[in-house]
């Protein structure tokens, strides 16, 4: 099981990758609030996806988030590192994503 600090770092790493990758930013034309709930650690993070960037990452849940990702700490790290395919993870119920269907299609490009 990963730690809260490792999960936080992984989200910040994802934000840095997006900032460095102009091509990925161009494919992610969303402006949505995001909540990431880590079930095995009983913690959550929230932020905003805007202009192809992941910004304002902070500890705590956002119950009004437009996109909600729920998973375990290990699955979160694997997903961000590219070791876990999001489509298979959703189909295998390793990850739950609540979002508008069009947003889900755009998010697939991100991960």
N, CA, C and O atoms as CSV, one atom per row, in Angstrom:
chain,resi,resn,atom,element,x,y,z
A,1,UNK,N,N,0.851,-1.177,0.000
A,1,UNK,CA,C,0.000,0.000,0.000
A,1,UNK,C,C,0.896,1.240,0.000
A,1,UNK,O,O,1.832,1.345,0.792
A,2,UNK,N,N,0.597,2.162,-0.888
A,2,UNK,CA,C,1.338,3.414,-0.986
A,2,UNK,C,C,0.917,4.350,0.153
A,2,UNK,O,O,-0.091,4.123,0.823
A,3,UNK,N,N,1.698,5.387,0.353
A,3,UNK,CA,C,1.399,6.350,1.408
A,3,UNK,C,C,0.655,7.557,0.841
A,3,UNK,O,O,0.572,7.742,-0.373
A,4,UNK,N,N,0.123,8.361,1.734
A,4,UNK,CA,C,-0.537,9.596,1.325
A,4,UNK,C,C,0.454,10.502,0.599
A,4,UNK,O,O,0.106,11.116,-0.409
A,5,UNK,N,N,1.678,10.589,1.100
A,5,UNK,CA,C,2.697,11.422,0.463
A,5,UNK,C,C,3.025,10.936,-0.945
A,5,UNK,O,O,3.220,11.752,-1.846
A,6,UNK,N,N,3.091,9.619,-1.148
A,6,UNK,CA,C,3.363,9.072,-2.482
A,6,UNK,C,C,2.226,9.398,-3.441
A,6,UNK,O,O,2.473,9.709,-4.606
A,7,UNK,N,N,0.991,9.332,-2.971
A,7,UNK,CA,C,-0.164,9.671,-3.809
A,7,UNK,C,C,-0.146,11.151,-4.169
A,7,UNK,O,O,-0.376,11.518,-5.322
A,8,UNK,N,N,0.125,11.991,-3.189
A,8,UNK,CA,C,0.207,13.428,-3.426
A,8,UNK,C,C,1.307,13.729,-4.452
A,8,UNK,O,O,1.100,14.508,-5.382
A,9,UNK,N,N,2.464,13.111,-4.277
A,9,UNK,CA,C,3.581,13.317,-5.203
A,9,UNK,C,C,3.214,12.851,-6.612
A,9,UNK,O,O,3.552,13.521,-7.588
A,10,UNK,N,N,2.526,11.710,-6.730
A,10,UNK,CA,C,2.123,11.207,-8.041
A,10,UNK,C,C,1.205,12.200,-8.753
A,10,UNK,O,O,1.341,12.415,-9.958
A,11,UNK,N,N,0.285,12.799,-8.027
A,11,UNK,CA,C,-0.604,13.793,-8.641
A,11,UNK,C,C,0.181,15.025,-9.085
A,11,UNK,O,O,-0.083,15.581,-10.152
A,12,UNK,N,N,1.139,15.449,-8.275
A,12,UNK,CA,C,1.980,16.594,-8.666
A,12,UNK,C,C,2.869,16.227,-9.853
A,12,UNK,O,O,3.126,17.065,-10.716
A,13,UNK,N,N,3.338,14.980,-9.901
A,13,UNK,CA,C,4.118,14.518,-11.056
A,13,UNK,C,C,3.273,14.547,-12.329
A,13,UNK,O,O,3.754,14.952,-13.387
A,14,UNK,N,N,2.020,14.121,-12.224
A,14,UNK,CA,C,1.113,14.169,-13.365
A,14,UNK,C,C,0.927,15.613,-13.820
A,14,UNK,O,O,0.939,15.892,-15.019
A,15,UNK,N,N,0.755,16.523,-12.878
A,15,UNK,CA,C,0.601,17.940,-13.223
A,15,UNK,C,C,1.844,18.455,-13.954
A,15,UNK,O,O,1.727,19.205,-14.923
A,16,UNK,N,N,3.021,18.060,-13.497
A,16,UNK,CA,C,4.269,18.490,-14.144
A,16,UNK,C,C,4.395,17.911,-15.547
A,16,UNK,O,O,4.856,18.595,-16.461
A,17,UNK,N,N,3.986,16.643,-15.727
A,17,UNK,CA,C,4.033,16.025,-17.059
A,17,UNK,C,C,3.119,16.760,-18.029
A,17,UNK,O,O,3.479,16.995,-19.182
A,18,UNK,N,N,1.938,17.120,-17.550
A,18,UNK,CA,C,1.005,17.855,-18.417
A,18,UNK,C,C,1.562,19.219,-18.786
A,18,UNK,O,O,1.439,19.659,-19.929
A,19,UNK,N,N,2.167,19.880,-17.829
A,19,UNK,CA,C,2.724,21.202,-18.095
A,19,UNK,C,C,3.844,21.130,-19.132
A,19,UNK,O,O,4.002,22.034,-19.952
A,20,UNK,N,N,4.610,20.056,-19.088
A,20,UNK,CA,C,5.742,19.896,-20.014
A,20,UNK,C,C,5.316,19.376,-21.381
A,20,UNK,O,O,6.090,19.463,-22.334
A,21,UNK,N,N,4.113,18.841,-21.502
A,21,UNK,CA,C,3.674,18.196,-22.734
A,21,UNK,C,C,2.576,19.026,-23.404
A,21,UNK,O,O,1.394,18.857,-23.107
A,22,UNK,N,N,2.968,19.904,-24.290
A,22,UNK,CA,C,2.008,20.777,-24.966
A,22,UNK,C,C,0.997,19.981,-25.781
A,22,UNK,O,O,-0.164,20.377,-25.878
A,23,UNK,N,N,1.421,18.866,-26.367
A,23,UNK,CA,C,0.517,18.045,-27.173
A,23,UNK,C,C,-0.621,17.492,-26.313
A,23,UNK,O,O,-1.779,17.533,-26.727
A,24,UNK,N,N,-0.308,16.978,-25.128
A,24,UNK,CA,C,-1.331,16.446,-24.226
A,24,UNK,C,C,-2.276,17.553,-23.779
A,24,UNK,O,O,-3.484,17.340,-23.677
A,25,UNK,N,N,-1.727,18.733,-23.515
A,25,UNK,CA,C,-2.575,19.852,-23.085
A,25,UNK,C,C,-3.584,20.208,-24.166
A,25,UNK,O,O,-4.732,20.534,-23.863
A,26,UNK,N,N,-3.163,20.146,-25.423
A,26,UNK,CA,C,-4.059,20.486,-26.523
A,26,UNK,C,C,-5.216,19.511,-26.654
A,26,UNK,O,O,-6.291,19.879,-27.128
A,27,UNK,N,N,-5.002,18.265,-26.234
A,27,UNK,CA,C,-6.054,17.249,-26.332
A,27,UNK,C,C,-6.999,17.283,-25.144
A,27,UNK,O,O,-8.032,16.614,-25.159
A,28,UNK,N,N,-6.670,18.040,-24.131
A,28,UNK,CA,C,-7.460,18.037,-22.900
A,28,UNK,C,C,-8.068,19.418,-22.677
A,28,UNK,O,O,-7.645,20.163,-21.793
A,29,UNK,N,N,-9.057,19.740,-23.486
A,29,UNK,CA,C,-9.677,21.056,-23.403
A,29,UNK,C,C,-10.876,21.039,-22.449
A,29,UNK,O,O,-12.014,21.295,-22.844
A,30,UNK,N,N,-10.587,20.735,-21.204
A,30,UNK,CA,C,-11.617,20.703,-20.178
A,30,UNK,C,C,-11.407,21.843,-19.202
A,30,UNK,O,O,-10.304,22.375,-19.083
A,31,UNK,N,N,-12.452,22.209,-18.515
A,31,UNK,CA,C,-12.361,23.093,-17.363
A,31,UNK,C,C,-13.297,22.497,-16.317
A,31,UNK,O,O,-14.478,22.835,-16.243
A,32,UNK,N,N,-12.735,21.606,-15.518
A,32,UNK,CA,C,-13.535,20.856,-14.561
A,32,UNK,C,C,-12.811,20.736,-13.219
A,32,UNK,O,O,-11.582,20.715,-13.153
A,33,UNK,N,N,-13.604,20.659,-12.163
A,33,UNK,CA,C,-13.042,20.332,-10.857
A,33,UNK,C,C,-12.870,18.824,-10.780
A,33,UNK,O,O,-13.626,18.064,-11.387
A,34,UNK,N,N,-11.868,18.408,-10.026
A,34,UNK,CA,C,-11.518,16.997,-9.939
A,34,UNK,C,C,-11.348,16.604,-8.486
A,34,UNK,O,O,-10.732,17.335,-7.710
A,35,UNK,N,N,-11.888,15.457,-8.114
A,35,UNK,CA,C,-11.644,14.866,-6.800
A,35,UNK,C,C,-11.048,13.487,-7.015
A,35,UNK,O,O,-11.497,12.729,-7.875
A,36,UNK,N,N,-10.049,13.177,-6.238
A,36,UNK,CA,C,-9.410,11.863,-6.290
A,36,UNK,C,C,-9.520,11.254,-4.906
A,36,UNK,O,O,-8.883,11.721,-3.962
A,37,UNK,N,N,-10.322,10.221,-4.785
A,37,UNK,CA,C,-10.565,9.575,-3.492
A,37,UNK,C,C,-9.776,8.279,-3.419
A,37,UNK,O,O,-9.920,7.401,-4.270
A,38,UNK,N,N,-8.944,8.168,-2.400
A,38,UNK,CA,C,-8.069,7.014,-2.222
A,38,UNK,C,C,-8.651,6.189,-1.073
A,38,UNK,O,O,-8.511,6.536,0.100
A,39,UNK,N,N,-9.302,5.097,-1.442
A,39,UNK,CA,C,-10.103,4.345,-0.487
A,39,UNK,C,C,-9.304,3.660,0.614
A,39,UNK,O,O,-9.718,3.683,1.773
A,40,UNK,N,N,-8.170,3.052,0.280
A,40,UNK,CA,C,-7.436,2.303,1.296
A,40,UNK,C,C,-6.728,3.208,2.301
A,40,UNK,O,O,-6.377,2.765,3.394
A,41,UNK,N,N,-6.519,4.455,1.941
A,41,UNK,CA,C,-5.894,5.409,2.860
A,41,UNK,C,C,-6.919,6.321,3.526
A,41,UNK,O,O,-6.580,7.132,4.387
A,42,UNK,N,N,-8.169,6.176,3.116
A,42,UNK,CA,C,-9.267,7.005,3.615
A,42,UNK,C,C,-8.914,8.489,3.530
A,42,UNK,O,O,-9.079,9.247,4.486
A,43,UNK,N,N,-8.427,8.874,2.359
A,43,UNK,CA,C,-8.053,10.263,2.117
A,43,UNK,C,C,-8.511,10.675,0.727
A,43,UNK,O,O,-8.967,9.846,-0.061
A,44,UNK,N,N,-8.387,11.939,0.441
A,44,UNK,CA,C,-8.785,12.445,-0.871
A,44,UNK,C,C,-7.946,13.671,-1.212
A,44,UNK,O,O,-7.346,14.306,-0.344
A,45,UNK,N,N,-7.926,13.974,-2.485
A,45,UNK,CA,C,-7.260,15.162,-3.012
A,45,UNK,C,C,-8.227,15.814,-3.980
A,45,UNK,O,O,-9.132,15.159,-4.497
A,46,UNK,N,N,-8.042,17.074,-4.222
A,46,UNK,CA,C,-8.863,17.751,-5.225
A,46,UNK,C,C,-8.002,18.751,-5.978
A,46,UNK,O,O,-6.935,19.160,-5.521
A,47,UNK,N,N,-8.499,19.129,-7.140
A,47,UNK,CA,C,-7.795,20.084,-7.974
A,47,UNK,C,C,-8.694,20.520,-9.106
A,47,UNK,O,O,-9.914,20.362,-9.056
A,48,UNK,N,N,-8.068,21.073,-10.129
A,48,UNK,CA,C,-8.823,21.568,-11.278
A,48,UNK,C,C,-8.054,21.229,-12.550
A,48,UNK,O,O,-6.833,21.373,-12.620
A,49,UNK,N,N,-8.797,20.777,-13.543
A,49,UNK,CA,C,-8.236,20.580,-14.877
A,49,UNK,C,C,-8.735,21.754,-15.714
A,49,UNK,O,O,-9.936,21.918,-15.926
A,50,UNK,N,N,-7.803,22.556,-16.178
A,50,UNK,CA,C,-8.171,23.731,-16.980
A,50,UNK,C,C,-7.039,24.028,-17.958
A,50,UNK,O,O,-5.865,24.031,-17.586
A,51,UNK,N,N,-7.403,24.275,-19.195
A,51,UNK,CA,C,-6.405,24.606,-20.207
A,51,UNK,C,C,-5.385,23.499,-20.409
A,51,UNK,O,O,-4.239,23.761,-20.773
A,52,UNK,N,N,-5.801,22.271,-20.173
A,52,UNK,CA,C,-4.901,21.139,-20.335
A,52,UNK,C,C,-3.928,20.954,-19.197
A,52,UNK,O,O,-3.006,20.144,-19.294
A,53,UNK,N,N,-4.115,21.691,-18.120
A,53,UNK,CA,C,-3.234,21.590,-16.961
A,53,UNK,C,C,-4.006,21.099,-15.745
A,53,UNK,O,O,-5.206,21.341,-15.617
A,54,UNK,N,N,-3.316,20.417,-14.868
A,54,UNK,CA,C,-3.862,20.009,-13.577
A,54,UNK,C,C,-3.312,20.988,-12.555
A,54,UNK,O,O,-2.107,21.023,-12.309
A,55,UNK,N,N,-4.188,21.780,-11.963
A,55,UNK,CA,C,-3.739,22.844,-11.065
A,55,UNK,C,C,-4.460,22.766,-9.724
A,55,UNK,O,O,-5.405,21.998,-9.544
A,56,UNK,N,N,-3.995,23.563,-8.816
A,56,UNK,CA,C,-4.634,23.736,-7.503
A,56,UNK,C,C,-4.812,22.418,-6.751
A,56,UNK,O,O,-5.832,22.217,-6.091
A,57,UNK,N,N,-3.837,21.528,-6.842
A,57,UNK,CA,C,-3.910,20.243,-6.145
A,57,UNK,C,C,-3.792,20.490,-4.649
A,57,UNK,O,O,-2.866,21.157,-4.189
A,58,UNK,N,N,-4.734,19.947,-3.903
A,58,UNK,CA,C,-4.742,20.135,-2.455
A,58,UNK,C,C,-5.313,18.892,-1.782
A,58,UNK,O,O,-6.006,18.091,-2.410
A,59,UNK,N,N,-5.018,18.749,-0.525
A,59,UNK,CA,C,-5.575,17.649,0.254
A,59,UNK,C,C,-7.051,17.921,0.538
A,59,UNK,O,O,-7.478,19.072,0.631
A,60,UNK,N,N,-7.811,16.853,0.674
A,60,UNK,CA,C,-9.227,16.966,1.001
A,60,UNK,C,C,-10.117,16.683,-0.190
A,60,UNK,O,O,-9.698,16.782,-1.343
A,61,UNK,N,N,-11.326,16.337,0.107
A,61,UNK,CA,C,-12.307,15.991,-0.911
A,61,UNK,C,C,-13.001,17.246,-1.426
A,61,UNK,O,O,-12.992,18.290,-0.773
A,62,UNK,N,N,-13.590,17.130,-2.582
A,62,UNK,CA,C,-14.458,18.172,-3.136
A,62,UNK,C,C,-15.759,17.484,-3.511
A,62,UNK,O,O,-15.865,16.917,-4.598
A,63,UNK,N,N,-16.751,17.523,-2.631
A,63,UNK,CA,C,-18.001,16.814,-2.914
A,63,UNK,C,C,-18.754,17.331,-4.132
A,63,UNK,O,O,-19.645,16.650,-4.639
A,64,UNK,N,N,-18.412,18.521,-4.609
A,64,UNK,CA,C,-19.079,19.093,-5.779
A,64,UNK,C,C,-18.262,18.923,-7.054
A,64,UNK,O,O,-18.607,19.508,-8.082
A,65,UNK,N,N,-17.193,18.140,-7.013
A,65,UNK,CA,C,-16.321,17.958,-8.176
A,65,UNK,C,C,-17.099,17.377,-9.353
A,65,UNK,O,O,-17.966,16.521,-9.178
A,66,UNK,N,N,-16.781,17.849,-10.542
A,66,UNK,CA,C,-17.439,17.366,-11.761
A,66,UNK,C,C,-16.870,16.030,-12.220
A,66,UNK,O,O,-17.547,15.267,-12.910
A,67,UNK,N,N,-15.614,15.745,-11.833
A,67,UNK,CA,C,-14.971,14.474,-12.152
A,67,UNK,C,C,-14.476,13.871,-10.840
A,67,UNK,O,O,-13.767,14.525,-10.076
A,68,UNK,N,N,-14.853,12.625,-10.587
A,68,UNK,CA,C,-14.451,11.958,-9.353
A,68,UNK,C,C,-13.798,10.623,-9.697
A,68,UNK,O,O,-14.414,9.752,-10.310
A,69,UNK,N,N,-12.544,10.483,-9.291
A,69,UNK,CA,C,-11.797,9.244,-9.475
A,69,UNK,C,C,-11.683,8.590,-8.107
A,69,UNK,O,O,-11.228,9.220,-7.152
A,70,UNK,N,N,-12.096,7.322,-8.006
A,70,UNK,CA,C,-12.019,6.589,-6.755
A,70,UNK,C,C,-11.231,5.311,-6.998
A,70,UNK,O,O,-11.555,4.536,-7.898
A,71,UNK,N,N,-10.193,5.093,-6.193
A,71,UNK,CA,C,-9.343,3.922,-6.356
A,71,UNK,C,C,-8.491,3.717,-5.111
A,71,UNK,O,O,-8.589,4.471,-4.143
A,72,UNK,N,N,-7.658,2.690,-5.151
A,72,UNK,CA,C,-6.701,2.455,-4.073
A,72,UNK,C,C,-5.409,3.211,-4.367
A,72,UNK,O,O,-5.182,3.671,-5.486
A,73,UNK,N,N,-4.590,3.327,-3.365
A,73,UNK,CA,C,-3.335,4.059,-3.521
A,73,UNK,C,C,-2.427,3.399,-4.552
A,73,UNK,O,O,-1.846,4.090,-5.389
A,74,UNK,N,N,-2.295,2.083,-4.508
A,74,UNK,CA,C,-1.431,1.386,-5.470
A,74,UNK,C,C,-1.939,1.542,-6.900
A,74,UNK,O,O,-1.146,1.726,-7.823
A,75,UNK,N,N,-3.244,1.470,-7.086
A,75,UNK,CA,C,-3.809,1.649,-8.426
A,75,UNK,C,C,-3.621,3.078,-8.920
A,75,UNK,O,O,-3.397,3.293,-10.111
A,76,UNK,N,N,-3.708,4.049,-8.031
A,76,UNK,CA,C,-3.489,5.434,-8.418
A,76,UNK,C,C,-2.061,5.630,-8.921
A,76,UNK,O,O,-1.842,6.250,-9.961
A,77,UNK,N,N,-1.098,5.101,-8.181
A,77,UNK,CA,C,0.301,5.231,-8.585
A,77,UNK,C,C,0.554,4.514,-9.910
A,77,UNK,O,O,1.254,5.038,-10.776
A,78,UNK,N,N,-0.012,3.321,-10.070
A,78,UNK,CA,C,0.173,2.561,-11.314
A,78,UNK,C,C,-0.476,3.282,-12.494
A,78,UNK,O,O,0.085,3.306,-13.590
A,79,UNK,N,N,-1.636,3.860,-12.280
A,79,UNK,CA,C,-2.334,4.581,-13.337
A,79,UNK,C,C,-1.526,5.791,-13.801
A,79,UNK,O,O,-1.358,6.002,-15.003
A,80,UNK,N,N,-1.036,6.567,-12.875
A,80,UNK,CA,C,-0.279,7.765,-13.222
A,80,UNK,C,C,1.061,7.408,-13.858
A,80,UNK,O,O,1.547,8.122,-14.735
A,81,UNK,N,N,1.658,6.298,-13.414
A,81,UNK,CA,C,2.949,5.863,-13.972
A,81,UNK,C,C,2.795,5.195,-15.339
A,81,UNK,O,O,3.788,4.943,-16.021
A,82,UNK,N,N,1.551,4.908,-15.741
A,82,UNK,CA,C,1.321,4.280,-17.034
A,82,UNK,C,C,1.372,2.767,-17.005
A,82,UNK,O,O,1.373,2.127,-18.057
A,83,UNK,N,N,1.414,2.185,-15.815
A,83,UNK,CA,C,1.451,0.727,-15.689
A,83,UNK,C,C,0.052,0.115,-15.635
A,83,UNK,O,O,-0.089,-1.107,-15.687
A,84,UNK,N,N,-0.972,0.942,-15.533
A,84,UNK,CA,C,-2.347,0.467,-15.445
A,84,UNK,C,C,-3.172,1.191,-16.496
A,84,UNK,O,O,-3.258,2.419,-16.493
A,85,UNK,N,N,-3.776,0.427,-17.390
A,85,UNK,CA,C,-4.613,0.986,-18.450
A,85,UNK,C,C,-5.959,1.392,-17.854
A,85,UNK,O,O,-6.627,0.584,-17.208
A,86,UNK,N,N,-6.349,2.628,-18.071
A,86,UNK,CA,C,-7.570,3.139,-17.449
A,86,UNK,C,C,-8.820,2.397,-17.922
A,86,UNK,O,O,-9.728,2.150,-17.129
A,87,UNK,N,N,-8.874,2.043,-19.195
A,87,UNK,CA,C,-10.055,1.339,-19.703
A,87,UNK,C,C,-10.194,-0.024,-19.042
A,87,UNK,O,O,-11.286,-0.397,-18.611
A,88,UNK,N,N,-9.103,-0.764,-18.959
A,88,UNK,CA,C,-9.141,-2.074,-18.300
A,88,UNK,C,C,-9.410,-1.946,-16.806
A,88,UNK,O,O,-10.113,-2.769,-16.220
A,89,UNK,N,N,-8.848,-0.916,-16.201
A,89,UNK,CA,C,-9.040,-0.710,-14.764
A,89,UNK,C,C,-10.498,-0.396,-14.439
A,89,UNK,O,O,-11.031,-0.855,-13.429
A,90,UNK,N,N,-11.129,0.381,-15.292
A,90,UNK,CA,C,-12.551,0.684,-15.083
A,90,UNK,C,C,-13.385,-0.577,-15.305
A,90,UNK,O,O,-14.283,-0.883,-14.521
A,91,UNK,N,N,-13.079,-1.303,-16.380
A,91,UNK,CA,C,-13.814,-2.542,-16.669
A,91,UNK,C,C,-13.623,-3.573,-15.559
A,91,UNK,O,O,-14.549,-4.318,-15.237
A,92,UNK,N,N,-12.434,-3.618,-14.976
A,92,UNK,CA,C,-12.143,-4.558,-13.902
A,92,UNK,C,C,-12.520,-4.036,-12.533
A,92,UNK,O,O,-12.247,-4.683,-11.522
A,93,UNK,N,N,-13.141,-2.875,-12.490
A,93,UNK,CA,C,-13.593,-2.243,-11.252
A,93,UNK,C,C,-12.457,-1.960,-10.267
A,93,UNK,O,O,-12.661,-1.943,-9.053
A,94,UNK,N,N,-11.275,-1.740,-10.804
A,94,UNK,CA,C,-10.146,-1.339,-9.975
A,94,UNK,C,C,-10.190,0.173,-9.733
A,94,UNK,O,O,-9.656,0.683,-8.749
A,95,UNK,N,N,-10.836,0.858,-10.655
A,95,UNK,CA,C,-10.970,2.306,-10.606
A,95,UNK,C,C,-12.414,2.664,-10.949
A,95,UNK,O,O,-13.030,2.053,-11.822
A,96,UNK,N,N,-12.931,3.645,-10.257
A,96,UNK,CA,C,-14.248,4.167,-10.574
A,96,UNK,C,C,-14.090,5.634,-10.962
A,96,UNK,O,O,-13.439,6.406,-10.258
A,97,UNK,N,N,-14.691,6.009,-12.089
A,97,UNK,CA,C,-14.656,7.401,-12.530
A,97,UNK,C,C,-16.083,7.845,-12.769
A,97,UNK,O,O,-16.811,7.261,-13.571
A,98,UNK,N,N,-16.469,8.897,-12.053
A,98,UNK,CA,C,-17.788,9.491,-12.266
A,98,UNK,C,C,-17.578,10.808,-12.986
A,98,UNK,O,O,-16.966,11.736,-12.457
A,99,UNK,N,N,-18.097,10.871,-14.204
A,99,UNK,CA,C,-17.937,12.069,-15.028
A,99,UNK,C,C,-18.906,12.001,-16.193
A,99,UNK,O,O,-19.485,10.955,-16.487
A,100,UNK,N,N,-19.062,13.107,-16.827
A,100,UNK,CA,C,-19.822,13.185,-18.061
A,100,UNK,C,C,-19.144,12.256,-19.076
A,100,UNK,O,O,-17.915,12.235,-19.138
A,101,UNK,N,N,-19.900,11.487,-19.875
A,101,UNK,CA,C,-19.283,10.566,-20.840
A,101,UNK,C,C,-18.294,11.231,-21.800
A,101,UNK,O,O,-17.291,10.620,-22.167
A,102,UNK,N,N,-18.560,12.456,-22.204
A,102,UNK,CA,C,-17.641,13.160,-23.097
A,102,UNK,C,C,-16.341,13.512,-22.375
A,102,UNK,O,O,-15.265,13.484,-22.971
A,103,UNK,N,N,-16.451,13.842,-21.094
A,103,UNK,CA,C,-15.257,14.109,-20.295
A,103,UNK,C,C,-14.417,12.846,-20.136
A,103,UNK,O,O,-13.188,12.905,-20.144
A,104,UNK,N,N,-15.090,11.699,-19.992
A,104,UNK,CA,C,-14.357,10.442,-19.872
A,104,UNK,C,C,-13.507,10.158,-21.099
A,104,UNK,O,O,-12.369,9.703,-20.985
A,105,UNK,N,N,-14.061,10.427,-22.263
A,105,UNK,CA,C,-13.296,10.223,-23.508
A,105,UNK,C,C,-12.065,11.117,-23.540
A,105,UNK,O,O,-10.995,10.680,-23.964
A,106,UNK,N,N,-12.201,12.344,-23.103
A,106,UNK,CA,C,-11.059,13.246,-23.087
A,106,UNK,C,C,-10.041,12.836,-22.036
A,106,UNK,O,O,-8.837,12.968,-22.257
A,107,UNK,N,N,-10.504,12.341,-20.900
A,107,UNK,CA,C,-9.602,11.924,-19.827
A,107,UNK,C,C,-8.770,10.713,-20.239
A,107,UNK,O,O,-7.627,10.570,-19.805
A,108,UNK,N,N,-9.326,9.854,-21.059
A,108,UNK,CA,C,-8.555,8.697,-21.546
A,108,UNK,C,C,-7.281,9.142,-22.238
A,108,UNK,O,O,-6.250,8.475,-22.140
A,109,UNK,N,N,-7.347,10.263,-22.934
A,109,UNK,CA,C,-6.170,10.790,-23.619
A,109,UNK,C,C,-5.112,11.252,-22.632
A,109,UNK,O,O,-3.916,11.225,-22.924
A,110,UNK,N,N,-5.560,11.668,-21.478
A,110,UNK,CA,C,-4.637,12.155,-20.446
A,110,UNK,C,C,-3.875,11.006,-19.823
A,110,UNK,O,O,-2.668,11.115,-19.607
A,111,UNK,N,N,-4.546,9.915,-19.531
A,111,UNK,CA,C,-3.923,8.792,-18.855
A,111,UNK,C,C,-3.676,7.679,-19.839
A,111,UNK,O,O,-3.151,6.630,-19.466
